[in-house]
């Protein structure tokens, strides 16, 4: 969801993939189109994208090489997209690196303008860290899971 908000604020046409329960949520964040990944392969619908942000898995990164136009880019937060399909598609494939204050400044500006917010799905205690981890790994969370640490 952060990628949707940032890309929309920069003027992008946003196509997102999600289960139906998250379609309205993504539209509210700024998605112009939402594809149900349970019934439709995104590579059958999307063509000539400038940018793909892969937050799912390595297979999704490889499949994404089919939808990015030459000269475009795939940015992955889940590991590197294999170099061979990237080179064949004439696209750049990058993995997110270290986040710095300089990189976050535009996000802070968007938040101050009311164009960026983080959705918190659950707030749990540190004692529930294992439950939070399992919930996150299951991949069915809409927002972030926050662990609170008692003073």
C-alpha positions in Angstrom: 0.0 0.0 0.0 2.8 2.5 0.5 4.0 2.0 -3.1 0.5 2.7 -4.4 0.3 6.0 -2.4 3.7 7.1 -3.5 3.3 6.2 -7.1 -0.1 7.9 -7.3 1.3 11.1 -5.7 3.9 11.1 -8.4 1.2 11.0 -11.1 1.3 7.3 -12.0 -1.5 5.2 -13.4 -1.6 2.4 -10.8 -2.5 -1.2 -11.4 -2.5 -3.4 -8.3 -3.0 -7.1 -7.7 -5.0 -8.3 -4.6 -7.7 -10.6 -3.4 -11.2 -9.2 -3.8 -11.4 -8.2 -0.1 -8.7 -5.7 -0.7 -9.9 -4.1 -3.9 -11.8 -1.2 -2.4 -8.9 -0.6 0.1 -6.4 -0.3 -2.8 -8.7 2.0 -4.8 -9.0 4.3 -1.8 -5.2 4.4 -1.6 -5.1 5.5 -5.3 -5.1 2.3 -7.4 -6.7 3.0 -10.8 -7.2 -0.7 -11.6 -7.1 -3.8 -9.4 -6.6 -7.3 -10.6 -7.9 -10.3 -8.7 -4.8 -12.5 -8.5 -7.0 -15.5 -7.7 -8.7 -15.5 -11.1 -6.4 -13.5 -13.4 -2.7 -13.5 -14.2 -1.5 -9.9 -14.2 0.7 -10.6 -17.2 -2.4 -11.4 -19.2 -3.8 -7.9 -18.5 -0.8 -5.5 -18.0 1.5 -4.5 -20.9 4.2 -1.8 -21.3 4.4 -0.8 -17.7 7.2 1.7 -16.8 7.7 0.4 -13.3 6.7 -2.7 -11.4 7.1 -2.9 -7.6 7.3 -6.5 -6.5 6.3 -7.1 -2.9 5.2 -10.7 -3.4 7.9 -13.3 -4.3 10.7 -14.2 -6.7 8.3 -15.9 -9.2 6.3 -12.7 -9.4 9.4 -10.8 -10.2 10.2 -13.2 -13.1 6.6 -13.0 -14.4 6.8 -9.2 -14.1 9.6 -9.1 -16.7 6.9 -9.8 -19.3 4.9 -6.6 -18.5 7.6 -4.0 -18.3 8.4 -2.1 -21.5 12.0 -1.9 -22.7 13.9 0.7 -20.6 11.5 0.2 -17.6 12.4 -1.1 -14.2 11.3 -3.7 -11.7 12.0 -2.8 -8.1 11.8 -5.8 -5.7 11.5 -5.8 -1.9 11.5 -9.6 -1.8 14.9 -10.4 -3.3 16.6 -10.0 -6.7 14.7 -10.7 -9.9 16.8 -13.1 -12.0 19.2 -11.2 -14.3 18.6 -13.3 -17.4 15.0 -12.5 -18.0 15.7 -8.8 -17.1 18.4 -8.6 -19.7 16.3 -10.4 -22.3 13.4 -7.9 -21.7 15.9 -4.9 -21.9 14.8 -3.7 -18.5 16.5 -2.8 -15.2 15.9 -5.0 -12.2 16.8 -3.6 -8.8 16.4 -4.7 -5.3 15.6 -2.2 -2.5 18.6 -1.3 -0.5 19.3 0.6 2.7 16.7 3.2 3.5 18.2 6.6 4.5 16.7 9.8 5.8 17.4 11.3 2.3 15.2 8.7 0.7 12.4 9.1 3.3 12.2 12.9 3.0 9.7 12.8 0.0 7.6 10.3 1.9 7.5 12.6 5.0 6.5 15.5 2.7 3.6 13.4 1.3 2.5 12.5 4.8 2.6 16.2 5.8 0.4 16.9 2.8 -2.1 14.2 3.8 -1.2 12.1 0.8 0.4 9.2 2.6 -0.7 7.2 5.6 0.2 3.8 7.0 -2.7 1.4 7.7 -2.3 -0.5 11.0 -4.2 -3.8 11.0 -3.1 -5.1 14.4 -1.4 -3.8 17.5 0.1 -6.6 19.6 2.3 -6.8 22.6 5.9 -8.0 22.3 4.8 -11.3 23.9 2.7 -11.9 20.8 5.6 -11.5 18.4 5.4 -15.1 17.2 1.7 -14.6 16.4 2.4 -11.4 14.5 5.2 -13.1 12.5 2.9 -16.0 11.6 0.1 -13.6 10.5 2.5 -11.6 8.4 4.0 -14.7 6.8 0.5 -16.0 5.9 0.3 -12.9 3.6 -3.3 -12.0 4.4 -2.7 -8.7 6.3 -4.0 -5.5 4.8 -2.0 -3.1 6.9 1.0 -3.2 9.2 1.3 -5.2 12.4 2.7 -3.1 15.2 4.4 -4.6 18.3 4.3 -2.5 21.4 7.0 -2.7 24.0 5.9 -1.9 27.5 8.0 0.8 29.2 
